[in-house]
Amino acid sequence: MAFNIIKGKVQFSGDSQGTIEDMVDNHSDQTIAGTKTFSSIVTASAGLSASFFYGNGTNLTGITQPAIATYDGAATNRIIVGSYNNNVVSGAVGLTYDGSSLNVTGDVTASAVVSASAFHGSAASLKSIPTNQFISSISAADLSLGSGLTNSGGNLSTLLASNSGLALSPGGLSTDVSTLSSFSSLDNADSIPVYDNDDSSTKRATVSTLATHIRNNFFSLPAGTTGNIQFHAGSNTFGNSDNLNYNTSTDTLSTISGSFRHLLVEGVNDKQTLFTLNKSENSASYIEFRNEGLKYAEIFGTSAETLIMRTTTTGSSLILRQSNTDILTLSAGNATFSNYNVRIDNQLQVNNKTSTKSRIHAVSVHTASYSISNSDETVLFNGATTATASLPTITAGFVGLTLTIKRTGAGALHVSGSNTIDSFPTLDLEPQGAFMRIIAADFGGSNYGWAIIAKSGSF
């Protein structure tokens, strides 16, 4: 563009306004070789074109935003990552690629399959592997096995305790109770595995729970009180009676009360022994007879294997009876032939000889007063002073007892007792050498007295 400098006033005619700007050629192409500086805004209706633009472009409009506006965190091998909707990219601190290896600091997450020719490192956190996928060729040494798995020659295997009760068989894991330890004692709180059909699971139950269930559903509970003997009562139930009891502390089988007082032992054709008492060596065995709990007679075998039958209370008699007839009577409890009278209610027949090592009559001599007992037979008083012979009181067991009393000494002798002697309360034997033989009698209705059956001297 060329400018002409004109001094003075110039008047223009035509369509122009007569200004210097109208004199500029704006119709043909022009080239400005130097710098043109404008102090105000330069506008163009069709646009401005240049190889470069310099300066502040703050107020430029209509410019398309670039895809990347900022690059932060640049560093070697960092992979560029973008931010959402702000045209900023960054070099990821934990994600690098050196041309052969991709390195990630942190977790790698994938919504689909992660595939590689090989995986390295710990597989401790692998989980939720789909059933149609598999992981192969992982060495057991590369796995975190925990307490239930083991490395068996490089193969992953289940770890079983020596007393677990389990075994690995070709078909899989199975039960092997032979490896279990035996119970030394079973406690009620000990547990036993039980399969629950209701929810198809295995649960545990205590010994006490199982015992209660079995007892309540398969067995009848014992009836009665402690010590009652149990018996079948029909309908698979137990029966009991308070009259039949066993005491474990004394090892005694007994009837306590009620009407049950009968023990029946019945034999069979091929058994001849009906009842047996088997005692220990050097010990005695007893069969006792009691009256309201008090023993009055017994049959027992001694430790020396002697059989004894005796009464054990004072005044009791031991009788051998045929039907209702008394054949042999021992007049007092614990009687023996050597000390007590024997009464035979019928004839005594001896088909062979009899012998005795003692005299037939028991004789005693006294020099002073003496109380005669039912074991005495002949009593002699040989005192120089007055003495009294006191007779025993007659009871039913004494009836038939015969006594001979003789005064052999110089002293006077009085005979007396609670029962009269021929209706006399007291008799004196006179003179020296006098005697009397008396017998205990029942004169009817337990009216007991002594009767003189022989005498000498005066009374």
C-alpha positions in Angstrom: 0.0 0.0 0.0 1.3 3.5 -0.9 0.4 6.7 0.8 0.7 10.2 -0.7 1.3 13.0 1.7 -0.7 16.0 0.7 -0.3 19.3 2.6 -3.2 21.7 2.7 -6.9 21.4 2.0 -8.0 18.9 -0.6 -11.6 18.6 -1.7 -12.9 15.4 -3.2 -16.0 14.8 -5.3 -17.9 11.7 -6.1 -19.4 8.9 -3.9 -16.6 9.2 -1.4 -17.0 11.2 1.8 -14.0 13.2 1.0 -11.8 11.5 3.8 -8.3 10.1 3.5 -9.6 6.7 4.3 -11.7 6.8 1.1 -8.6 7.3 -0.8 -7.2 3.9 0.3 -7.4 1.1 -2.3 -9.4 -1.6 -0.7 -10.3 -3.4 -3.8 -7.0 -4.9 -5.0 -4.5 -7.2 -3.2 -1.9 -5.2 -1.2 1.2 -6.1 0.6 2.6 -4.4 3.6 6.3 -4.9 4.0 6.8 -3.4 7.4 5.1 -3.5 10.7 1.7 -1.9 11.1 0.7 -1.0 14.6 -3.0 -0.2 15.4 -4.0 1.4 18.6 -7.6 0.2 18.3 -9.3 -3.0 17.3 -8.8 -4.2 13.8 -11.9 -5.7 12.3 -12.6 -7.6 9.2 -15.8 -8.8 7.7 -14.3 -11.8 6.0 -11.6 -12.8 8.4 -7.8 -12.3 9.0 -5.2 -14.8 7.7 -1.6 -15.1 8.7 1.2 -17.7 9.1 1.4 -16.8 12.8 -0.5 -14.8 15.4 1.4 -13.2 18.3 0.2 -11.7 21.5 -2.6 -12.3 24.0 -5.5 -14.3 22.5 -7.8 -13.9 25.5 -10.7 -12.2 23.7 -10.6 -14.5 20.7 -13.9 -16.2 20.1 -15.2 -19.1 18.0 -12.1 -21.1 18.6 -12.8 -25.0 18.9 -11.6 -26.4 22.3 -8.6 -28.8 21.7 -9.0 -32.6 22.7 -6.1 -32.3 25.2 -5.6 -29.0 27.0 -3.2 -30.0 29.8 -0.6 -32.7 30.4 0.3 -33.2 34.1 2.7 -35.5 35.9 4.9 -36.3 33.0 7.7 -38.8 33.6 9.6 -41.5 31.7 7.5 -44.6 30.8 4.4 -43.3 32.6 1.2 -44.2 30.7 -1.0 -41.2 30.1 -4.5 -41.3 31.7 -7.3 -38.8 31.2 -9.7 -36.9 33.4 -13.4 -36.8 32.7 -14.7 -33.7 30.7 -11.8 -31.3 31.5 -9.3 -32.0 28.7 -6.5 -32.8 31.1 -4.2 -35.8 30.8 -1.7 -37.0 33.4 1.2 -39.5 33.6 -0.1 -42.3 36.0 2.3 -42.6 38.9 1.6 -46.4 39.4 1.2 -47.4 35.8 4.3 -47.6 33.5 5.3 -49.4 30.3 9.0 -49.7 29.3 8.4 -51.3 26.0 8.3 -54.9 27.3 6.7 -54.9 30.8 3.5 -53.3 32.0 3.9 -52.5 35.8 0.9 -51.7 38.0 1.1 -50.4 41.5 -2.3 -51.5 43.1 -5.1 -53.9 42.1 -5.9 -55.0 38.5 -9.7 -55.4 38.1 -11.4 -56.9 35.0 -15.1 -57.4 34.3 -14.3 -60.3 32.0 -11.5 -62.9 31.7 -7.9 -62.0 32.4 -5.7 -64.2 30.1 -2.0 -64.7 30.1 0.5 -67.3 29.2 1.6 -67.4 32.8 0.7 -66.0 36.2 3.4 -65.3 38.9 3.2 -64.5 42.6 0.8 -65.5 45.4 -2.7 -66.8 44.6 -3.8 -66.2 48.2 -6.6 -63.8 47.2 -8.1 -65.6 44.2 -11.8 -66.2 44.7 -15.1 -66.7 43.0 -13.6 -68.7 40.1 -16.5 -69.7 37.8 -17.3 -73.4 37.4 -16.5 -73.3 33.7 -13.1 -71.8 34.2 -10.0 -73.3 35.7 -6.5 -72.5 36.8 -3.9 -75.1 35.8 -0.2 -75.7 36.4 0.0 -73.6 39.6 2.6 -75.1 41.9 1.5 -75.9 45.4 4.7 -74.1 46.5 3.4 -70.9 45.0 0.1 -71.0 46.9 -0.6 -69.8 50.5 -1.9 -73.2 51.8 -3.1 -72.3 55.3 -3.8 -75.0 57.9 -6.1 -77.3 55.8 -3.9 -77.9 52.7 -0.4 -79.2 52.1 2.3 -79.4 49.4 2.6 -83.1 48.5 5.5 -83.4 46.1 4.4 -80.2 44.3 0.8 -81.2 44.3 -1.9 -79.5 46.3 -3.4 -81.9 48.8 -5.8 -81.8 51.8 -4.0 -81.8 55.1 -5.5 -84.4 57.5 -4.6 -84.6 61.2 -3.5 -88.1 62.4 -6.6 -88.4 64.6 -9.1 -86.5 62.4 -11.3 -89.6 61.6 -11.0 -88.7 57.9 -9.1 -90.4 55.0 -8.4 -89.6 51.4 -9.6 -92.4 49.2 -9.7 -92.8 45.4 -13.3 -91.7 45.4 -12.6 -88.6 47.5 -12.7 -87.6 51.2 -14.2 -90.3 53.4 -14.6 -91.1 57.1 -12.1 -93.4 58.8 -12.9 -93.8 62.5 -10.0 -96.2 63.1 -7.7 -93.2 63.4 -9.7 -91.7 66.2 -8.6 -92.1 69.8 -10.8 -94.1 72.2 -12.7 -92.5 75.0 -11.2 -93.1 78.4 -14.5 -91.9 79.8 -17.6 -90.4 78.1 -19.0 -87.2 79.6 -22.5 -86.0 79.2 -21.2 -82.8 77.6 -19.2 -84.6 74.9 -20.5 -84.1 71.3 -21.4 -86.5 68.6 -22.0 -85.6 64.9 -25.6 -86.2 63.8 -27.2 -85.7 60.3 -30.3 -83.5 60.4 -32.9 -84.6 57.8 -34.9 -81.4 58.3 -32.3 -79.2 56.7 -29.9 -81.8 55.2 -27.0 -80.6 57.3 -24.6 -82.2 59.9 -24.9 -80.9 63.4 -23.6 -81.9 66.8 -25.5 -83.3 69.7 -24.2 -84.0 73.3 -24.2 -87.4 74.8 -26.8 -86.2 77.3 -29.1 -85.0 74.5 -28.9 -88.3 72.7 -29.3 -90.4 75.8 -32.5 -88.4 76.7 -33.9 -88.8 73.2 -33.2 -92.6 73.1 -34.5 -93.1 76.7 -37.7 -91.1 76.0 -38.4 -92.7 72.5 -37.1 -96.2 72.6 -37.0 -97.3 76.3 -39.5 -97.2 79.2 -38.2 -95.4 82.2 -37.8 -97.5 85.4 -40.9 -97.4 87.6 -41.2 -96.7 91.3 -38.7 -95.4 93.8 -35.0 -96.1 94.3 -34.3 -99.8 94.9 -37.6 -101.1 93.5 -37.1 -104.3 91.5 -38.4 -103.9 87.9 -40.5 -106.4 86.1 -42.4 -106.6 82.7 -45.8 -105.0 83.2 -47.1 -105.5 79.6 -47.0 -103.1 76.6 -43.2 -103.0 76.8 -43.3 -101.0 80.1 -41.6 -101.5 83.4 -43.6 -102.4 86.6 -42.6 -102.2 90.2 -43.7 -102.9 93.7 -42.6 -101.2 96.9 -42.8 -104.6 98.6 -39.9 -105.9 96.5 -36.7 -103.9 97.0 -33.0 -104.3 96.6 -30.6 -102.3 98.8 -27.3 -101.8 97.0 -25.4 -100.5 100.1 -26.2 -103.8 102.0 -26.6 -106.1 99.0 -30.0 -107.1 100.5 -33.1 -108.3 98.6 -36.1 -107.7 100.8 -39.9 -107.3 101.1 -40.7 -104.1 102.9 -44.5 -104.0 103.5 -47.8 -105.1 102.2 -49.2 -108.6 101.6 -46.2 -109.9 99.6 -44.5 -112.3 102.0 -44.2 -115.3 99.9 -41.2 -116.6 97.9 -42.0 -119.4 95.5 -39.3 -121.6 94.1 -40.5 -124.2 91.6 -38.3 -126.9 90.1 -38.4 -128.5 86.8 -38.0 -132.2 85.8 -34.3 -132.1 85.0 -33.3 -130.0 88.0 -33.0 -131.6 91.4 -31.5 -128.7 93.3 -34.2 -126.0 94.0 -32.4 -123.6 96.3 -28.7 -123.0 96.9 -26.7 -121.0 99.4 -23.1 -120.6 98.3 -20.9 -119.0 100.9 -17.3 -117.8 100.7 -14.4 -119.8 102.1 -14.0 -119.4 105.9 -17.3 -117.6 106.3 -20.8 -118.5 107.5 -24.1 -118.5 105.6 -27.4 -117.8 107.3 -31.1 -118.3 106.8 -32.8 -116.1 109.4 -36.3 -116.1 110.8 -37.6 -112.7 112.1 -40.6 -111.5 114.0 -41.3 -107.8 113.0 -37.7 -107.4 112.1 -36.3 -109.2 115.2 -34.5 -112.5 114.7 -35.7 -115.4 116.8 -34.3 -118.5 114.9 -31.8 -119.3 112.3 -30.3 -122.1 110.2 -26.7 -121.4 109.3 -23.6 -123.1 108.0 -20.5 -122.3 110.0 -17.1 -121.4 108.6 -16.0 -125.0 109.6 -18.9 -126.3 107.4 -21.1 -127.4 110.4 -24.8 -127.0 109.9 -26.6 -125.6 112.9 -30.3 -125.0 113.5 -31.2 -123.0 116.6 -33.4 -120.4 118.3 -31.9 -117.1 119.3 -34.3 -115.6 121.9 -34.7 -116.6 125.5 -37.7 -118.9 126.1 -38.0 -120.1 122.5 -38.3 -123.8 122.0 -36.9 -125.9 119.2 -39.4 -128.5 118.1 -39.2 -131.4 115.7 -42.8 -132.0 114.5 -44.5 -134.6 112.4 -47.7 -133.2 111.0 -49.3 -131.6 114.0 -47.6 -133.8 116.5 -44.5 -132.6 118.5 -41.9 -135.4 118.3 -38.9 -133.7 119.9 -38.9 -130.5 121.9 -35.8 -128.6 123.1 -37.1 -126.5 126.0 -35.3 -123.3 125.5 -33.7 -121.1 122.8 -30.2 -122.1 121.6 -30.7 -125.4 123.3 -28.4 -128.4 123.2 -29.0 -131.9 124.6 -26.1 -131.5 127.1 -27.5 -128.4 128.9 -31.3 -128.5 128.5 -34.2 -130.9 129.0 -35.5 -132.7 126.1 -39.3 -133.6 126.0 -40.5 -136.5 124.0 -44.3 -136.4 123.7 -44.5 -140.0 122.6 -42.4 -143.1 123.0 -38.7 -142.9 122.4 -37.5 -146.0 120.5 -33.8 -146.6 120.2 -32.9 -149.4 117.8 -29.3 -149.5 118.7 -27.1 -148.7 121.7 -26.9 -145.3 123.2 -23.9 -143.8 125.1 -23.1 -140.6 126.9 -19.8 -139.0 128.0 -21.5 -137.4 131.1 -23.7 -138.5 133.9 -27.4 -138.7 133.3 -28.3 -136.2 136.1 -26.7 -132.7 136.6 -25.7 -132.5 140.3 -24.5 -129.3 142.1 -23.5 -128.8 145.8 -23.9 -125.5 147.7 -23.0 -124.4 151.3 -25.1 -121.2 151.3 -28.3 -119.9 149.8 -28.7 -120.6 146.0 -31.1 -119.7 143.3 -32.0 -122.9 141.4 -32.1 -122.6 137.5 -34.0 -124.6 134.9 -30.7 -126.3 134.0 -30.3 -127.9 137.5 -31.6 -131.4 138.2 -30.2 -132.5 141.6 -29.2 -129.8 144.1 -27.5 -130.7 147.4 -27.1 -128.2 150.3 -24.2 -129.1 152.6 -23.9 -125.9 154.7 -23.5 -125.6 158.5 -25.8 -122.6 158.7 -29.3 -121.8 157.5 -29.7 -121.5 153.7 -32.5 -120.9 151.3 -33.2 -122.8 148.0 -35.0 -120.3 145.7 -37.0 -122.1 142.9 -37.2 -120.6 139.4 -40.4 -119.0 138.2 -42.4 -121.5 136.1 -43.2 -120.6 132.5 -44.9 -122.6 129.7 -41.4 -123.8 128.7 -40.6 -125.1 132.2 -43.7 -127.3 132.5 -42.4 -130.9 133.2 -39.1 -129.7 134.7 -38.2 -132.0 137.6 -35.9 -131.0 140.5 -34.5 -133.0 143.4 -33.5 -130.9 146.5 -31.7 -132.6 149.5 -30.3 -131.3 152.8 -27.0 -133.0 153.4 -25.5 -130.5 155.9 -26.3 -129.6 159.5 -27.7 -126.1 158.6 -31.5 -125.6 158.2 -32.8 -125.4 154.6 -35.8 -123.3 153.5 -37.3 -124.0 150.0 -39.4 -121.2 148.5 -40.4 -119.6 145.2 -42.9 -117.3 143.4 -45.0 -120.4 142.7 -46.3 -122.5 145.5 -45.2 -126.0 146.5 -48.3 -128.2 147.0 -50.0 -124.9 147.9 -47.3 -123.9 150.4 -45.2 -120.8 149.7 -42.3 -122.2 151.8 -41.3 -125.6 153.1 -38.4 -126.6 155.5 -36.5 -129.8 155.0 -36.2 -131.6 158.3 -34.0 -133.3 159.6 -30.6 -133.5 158.1 -30.8 -136.0 155.1 -34.3 -135.0 154.2 -35.1 -134.4 150.4 -38.0 -133.8 148.1 -38.6 -134.3 144.4 -40.9 -131.8 142.7 -42.2 -131.2 139.1 -43.3 -128.0 137.5 -47.0 -128.3 136.5 -49.7 -126.2 134.8 -52.9 -126.8 136.7 -55.0 -125.1 134.0 -55.2 -121.7 132.4 -51.4 -121.0 133.0 -52.0 -121.7 136.8 -48.4 -122.9 137.4 -47.1 -124.6 140.6 -44.7 -127.1 142.0 -46.0 -130.6 142.9 -44.2 -133.0 145.2 -43.8 -136.4 143.7 -41.4 -137.9 146.3 -40.1 -136.9 149.7 -38.4 -138.0 153.0 -38.4 -136.4 156.4 -40.9 -133.9 157.6 -42.1 -130.5 156.2 
